[in-house]
Amino acid sequence: LLNQALTPLGFNTFQVNEILSHSPAQHGLIWTTKSHQLFLQKQSLVVLPHPPSKMELEWHELHKPLIFQEGTLKEFPQPHTNVQKDNKYIEFFDRDQLQLPLKLRYWRDGDYFYPIGMGGGKQKLKKFFTNERVPIYAKKNVPLLVNGNGQILWVVGYRMDERFKITN
């Protein structure tokens, strides 16, 4: 049955047999084809198409506040005083600490930041994602807002960097 479901997605019989041979306790394993990825995640098999190519978006000027919406950053048309403070896709930064161009990109091995609320301690994103229980298949799809000097400002939807919070 599993073979019938996975063959149209490019998985071969060898891969299906290998998947079946693993215990559900061995979560975090990944199998790929040209078009799909299969993740063994705790008691589940998660099959997802490969994400579209990861473009980096850049902002060289800031005339209006930016808001993360529909998978990208957009200029926010209204004054920021009307913004819901509990929206995890809205964050405020110390403008004096920002360096242009700002970039929106995805996680790379070795990325780190200083999560707000962690006492100023440096943390690799890999460990941060593990602590936040972000599934392995979702980690590479979490956008990062990055300063012009390469420092991560914000793990979008999760936490901003302590160094860029508004202080006065």
HELIX and SHEET records of a PDB file:
HELIX    1   1 LEU A    2  LEU A    6  1                                   5    
HELIX    2   2 THR A    7  LEU A    9  5                                   3    
HELIX    3   3 THR A   13  SER A   21  1                                   9    
HELIX    4   4 HIS A   80  ASN A   82  5                                   3    
HELIX    5   5 ARG A   95  GLN A   97  5                                   3    
HELIX    6   6 LEU A  125  ASN A  131  1                                   7    
HELIX    7   7 ILE A  136  LYS A  139  1                                   4    
HELIX    8   8 GLU A  162  PHE A  164  5                                   3    
SHEET    1   A 3 LEU A  29  THR A  32  0                                        
SHEET    2   A 3 HIS A  36  GLN A  41 -1                                        
SHEET    3   A 3 SER A  44  PRO A  49 -1                                        
SHEET    1   B 5 LEU A  57  TRP A  59  0                                        
SHEET    2   B 5 LEU A 102  TYR A 106 -1                                        
SHEET    3   B 5 PRO A 143  VAL A 146 -1                                        
SHEET    4   B 5 ILE A 152  VAL A 155 -1                                        
SHEET    5   B 5 ARG A 159  MET A 160 -1                                        
SHEET    1   C 2 LEU A  66  GLN A  69  0                                        
SHEET    2   C 2 THR A  72  GLU A  75 -1                                        
SHEET    1   D 2 TYR A 112  PHE A 113  0                                        
SHEET    2   D 2 GLN A 123  LYS A 124 -1                                        
END                                                                             
